[in-house]
C-alpha cells in the first residue's frame, strides 16, 4: 500500500492522464475479465479532449465483436461505482425494462441478476448476469481502482415464477460478458473504461449487434454519470 501512495503522489505532481495510466498499468494483469480489447493511445488522447471514443475488436472464429469505450467523468469514483451497481436504477433510466437480483443482495459484491431488454422489430432478449467485484484490486489501491465484471450464466427459471413470466415474453441471449474499469483521477474525476462482448442469438446477426453496441456505449457511460450525480439507489462507498 505504501508503494501505491508514493505512486499516487507522483501522479499528483504530474497531473496527466498518461501518468495515471502508466501508474495503474500493472494492475491490469489482475483483472477478473480476460481478453479485454487494448484501447489505443490515440483514444486516450480523445478522452483528454473530452470525447468518448469507442471501437470494435474482431475475434477469430466469432461473428460477434468486442466493443469498448472510454471517457473521463466529473464524478467521484465511489458515486459512479454506486450507479453501475444499482440494477433497479437502470430500469428507471430506461437502459433495460426489468431487473431482479435472484442470487445475492441488491448492490452486493457478488450477485446474479435477471435482466430483460426490449428490442425493436425482433424478439426481446433476456439473460442472467453473474456480477463479480475485483476486491483484490480495490483493496490494493484503497478503492482508487475498481472493476466490476458480468457474465451470462444459466439459471433454473422454475426457481422464480416472476422471472419465468418475463422470460416467456422474449428469448435468452446466446452469451454476454463485459466489465467496468474505474480509475480515480483525483479532484472528483474518474476514468471510465467499458467493455462488452455479446451474441444476441436468434435472427439478429452478431456482427450487426456488435456495431449497435459500439454506437450506444457512449450513451450508457454518460447516462450512468448523470445517475451518479443524481444519487443512485446503492450506497456510495
C-alpha positions as CSV (number, residue, x, y, z in Angstrom):
1,X,0.0,0.0,0.0
2,X,2.9,2.4,0.8
3,X,4.2,2.0,-2.8
4,X,0.7,2.8,-4.1
5,X,0.6,6.1,-2.2
6,X,4.1,7.0,-3.4
7,X,2.9,6.4,-7.0
8,X,-0.2,8.5,-6.3
9,X,1.9,11.3,-5.1
10,X,4.0,11.1,-8.3
11,X,0.8,11.3,-10.3
12,X,-0.5,14.3,-8.4
13,X,2.8,16.1,-9.2
14,X,2.5,15.2,-12.9
15,X,-1.3,15.5,-13.2
16,X,-1.7,13.9,-16.6
17,X,-3.9,11.1,-17.7
18,X,-0.8,9.5,-19.3
19,X,0.9,9.4,-15.9
20,X,-2.1,7.8,-14.3
21,X,-2.4,5.2,-17.0
22,X,1.2,4.2,-16.5
23,X,0.7,4.0,-12.8
24,X,-2.2,1.6,-12.9
25,X,-0.9,-0.4,-15.9
26,X,0.5,-3.3,-13.7
27,X,-3.0,-3.7,-12.1
28,X,-4.5,-4.7,-15.4
29,X,-2.8,-8.2,-15.0
30,X,-5.1,-8.7,-12.0
31,X,-8.4,-8.1,-13.9
32,X,-11.2,-10.5,-13.5
33,X,-12.3,-10.4,-17.1
34,X,-9.9,-11.7,-19.7
35,X,-9.3,-10.7,-23.3
36,X,-10.2,-7.1,-22.8
37,X,-9.6,-5.1,-26.0
38,X,-6.5,-2.9,-25.8
39,X,-7.5,0.8,-26.0
40,X,-5.1,2.6,-28.4
41,X,-3.1,5.6,-27.2
42,X,-5.0,7.8,-29.8
43,X,-8.2,7.0,-28.0
44,X,-6.9,8.3,-24.7
45,X,-5.9,11.5,-26.4
46,X,-9.6,11.8,-27.4
47,X,-10.6,11.2,-23.8
48,X,-8.3,14.0,-22.6
49,X,-10.1,16.2,-25.2
50,X,-13.4,15.5,-23.6
51,X,-14.6,12.9,-26.1
52,X,-15.9,9.4,-25.7
53,X,-14.0,7.2,-28.2
54,X,-15.3,3.7,-28.9
55,X,-14.3,0.8,-31.1
56,X,-14.7,-2.8,-32.1
57,X,-12.3,-5.7,-32.0
58,X,-12.8,-8.8,-34.1
59,X,-12.3,-12.3,-32.6
60,X,-11.2,-15.1,-34.8
61,X,-13.9,-17.7,-35.2
62,X,-16.7,-15.4,-33.9
63,X,-19.1,-13.1,-35.7
64,X,-19.7,-11.1,-32.6
65,X,-17.0,-8.4,-31.9
66,X,-15.8,-6.9,-28.7
67,X,-16.9,-3.4,-28.1
68,X,-15.2,-0.8,-25.9
69,X,-15.4,2.8,-24.9
70,X,-13.7,5.2,-22.5
71,X,-14.2,8.6,-21.0
72,X,-13.5,10.8,-18.0
73,X,-16.5,11.9,-15.9
74,X,-16.7,14.7,-13.4
75,X,-18.0,12.2,-10.8
76,X,-16.1,10.8,-7.8
77,X,-15.3,7.1,-8.2
78,X,-17.4,5.9,-5.3
79,X,-20.5,7.6,-6.8
80,X,-20.0,6.2,-10.3
81,X,-19.4,2.8,-8.7
82,X,-22.7,3.1,-6.8
83,X,-24.5,3.9,-10.1
84,X,-23.2,1.0,-12.1
85,X,-24.1,-1.4,-9.3
86,X,-27.7,-0.1,-9.0
87,X,-29.6,-2.7,-11.0
88,X,-33.1,-1.4,-10.3
89,X,-31.8,2.1,-11.1
90,X,-31.0,1.0,-14.7
91,X,-34.7,0.2,-15.2
92,X,-35.6,3.7,-14.1
93,X,-33.1,5.1,-16.6
94,X,-34.6,3.1,-19.4
95,X,-31.4,1.0,-20.1
96,X,-33.4,-2.2,-19.5
97,X,-37.0,-2.9,-18.9
98,X,-36.8,-5.2,-15.9
99,X,-34.2,-6.4,-13.5
100,X,-34.3,-8.7,-10.5
101,X,-31.5,-9.9,-8.2
102,X,-32.1,-13.7,-8.0
103,X,-29.0,-14.6,-6.0
104,X,-27.0,-12.4,-3.6
105,X,-28.1,-9.0,-2.4
106,X,-29.1,-5.8,-4.2
107,X,-25.9,-3.7,-4.6
108,X,-23.9,-6.6,-3.2
109,X,-20.4,-7.5,-4.5
110,X,-21.4,-11.0,-5.8
111,X,-24.9,-11.4,-7.2
112,X,-26.8,-12.9,-10.1
113,X,-29.3,-10.6,-11.9
114,X,-32.1,-11.2,-14.4
115,X,-32.3,-8.5,-17.0
116,X,-34.8,-8.0,-19.7
117,X,-34.3,-5.8,-22.7
118,X,-37.0,-4.8,-25.2
119,X,-35.7,-4.8,-28.8
120,X,-37.4,-3.2,-31.8
121,X,-38.5,-5.3,-34.7
122,X,-37.2,-8.6,-33.3
123,X,-37.8,-10.7,-30.2
124,X,-36.9,-9.1,-26.9
125,X,-33.8,-10.5,-25.1
126,X,-33.1,-11.5,-21.5
127,X,-30.2,-13.0,-19.6
128,X,-28.9,-13.9,-16.2
129,X,-25.7,-12.0,-15.4
130,X,-23.3,-13.1,-12.7
131,X,-21.8,-9.9,-11.2
132,X,-18.4,-10.1,-9.7
133,X,-16.3,-7.4,-8.0
134,X,-12.5,-7.3,-8.1
135,X,-11.9,-7.0,-4.4
136,X,-8.1,-7.6,-4.8
137,X,-7.6,-4.5,-7.0
138,X,-9.9,-2.4,-4.8
139,X,-8.1,-3.4,-1.6
140,X,-4.6,-2.9,-3.1
141,X,-5.5,0.6,-4.2
142,X,-7.7,1.7,-1.3
143,X,-10.7,1.8,-3.7
144,X,-8.9,4.1,-6.2
145,X,-9.1,1.5,-8.9
146,X,-12.2,-0.8,-9.2
147,X,-13.5,-3.4,-11.6
148,X,-17.0,-4.9,-11.9
149,X,-17.4,-7.9,-14.3
150,X,-20.6,-9.6,-15.6
151,X,-21.0,-12.8,-17.5
152,X,-24.2,-14.6,-18.6
153,X,-24.9,-17.8,-16.7
154,X,-27.6,-20.5,-16.7
155,X,-30.3,-20.3,-14.1
156,X,-33.3,-22.5,-13.4
157,X,-36.4,-20.4,-14.3
158,X,-38.5,-22.8,-12.2
159,X,-37.0,-21.1,-9.1
160,X,-38.7,-17.8,-9.7
161,X,-42.2,-17.6,-11.3
162,X,-42.0,-13.8,-11.8
163,X,-38.7,-14.1,-13.7
164,X,-40.1,-17.1,-15.7
165,X,-43.1,-14.9,-16.8
166,X,-40.8,-12.2,-18.1
167,X,-38.6,-14.8,-19.9
168,X,-41.7,-16.2,-21.6
169,X,-42.1,-12.9,-23.4
170,X,-38.6,-13.0,-25.0
171,X,-35.6,-15.2,-25.7
172,X,-32.3,-15.7,-24.0
173,X,-29.2,-14.2,-25.4
174,X,-26.6,-16.6,-26.7
175,X,-23.9,-15.0,-24.4
176,X,-22.7,-11.8,-22.9
177,X,-19.6,-10.8,-20.9
178,X,-18.1,-7.4,-20.1
179,X,-16.8,-5.2,-17.4
180,X,-16.4,-1.7,-16.0
181,X,-12.9,-0.5,-15.1
182,X,-12.8,2.7,-13.0
183,X,-9.7,4.8,-12.1
184,X,-9.8,7.7,-9.6
185,X,-8.1,10.7,-11.2
186,X,-8.5,13.0,-8.2
187,X,-10.4,16.3,-8.0
188,X,-13.7,14.3,-8.2
189,X,-12.9,12.9,-11.7
190,X,-13.0,9.3,-12.8
191,X,-11.6,7.5,-15.8
192,X,-14.2,5.0,-17.0
193,X,-13.5,2.1,-19.4
194,X,-16.3,-0.2,-20.5
195,X,-16.1,-3.5,-22.4
196,X,-18.8,-5.8,-23.7
197,X,-18.9,-8.9,-25.9
198,X,-22.4,-10.1,-26.7
199,X,-24.1,-12.5,-29.1
200,X,-27.8,-11.9,-29.0
201,X,-28.6,-15.2,-30.8
202,X,-31.7,-15.8,-32.9
203,X,-32.3,-13.9,-36.1
204,X,-30.1,-10.9,-35.1
205,X,-26.7,-11.1,-36.8
206,X,-24.0,-10.9,-34.1
207,X,-21.9,-8.5,-36.3
208,X,-24.9,-6.1,-36.5
209,X,-25.4,-6.3,-32.8
210,X,-21.8,-5.5,-32.2
211,X,-22.0,-2.4,-34.3
212,X,-25.1,-1.3,-32.4
213,X,-23.3,-1.9,-29.1
214,X,-20.3,0.2,-30.0
215,X,-22.6,3.0,-31.1
216,X,-24.6,3.0,-27.9
217,X,-21.9,2.6,-25.3
218,X,-21.2,6.4,-25.1
219,X,-24.8,7.0,-24.2
220,X,-24.5,4.3,-21.4
221,X,-21.4,6.0,-20.0
222,X,-23.0,9.4,-19.9
223,X,-26.3,8.1,-18.6
224,X,-24.5,6.4,-15.7
225,X,-22.7,9.7,-14.9
226,X,-26.0,11.5,-14.7
227,X,-27.4,8.8,-12.4
228,X,-24.3,9.1,-10.2
229,X,-24.7,12.8,-9.9
230,X,-28.5,12.4,-9.1
231,X,-27.8,9.9,-6.4
232,X,-28.1,6.2,-7.2
233,X,-30.0,3.6,-5.1
234,X,-26.8,1.9,-4.0
235,X,-24.7,3.5,-1.2
236,X,-21.6,5.4,-2.4
237,X,-18.6,3.7,-0.7
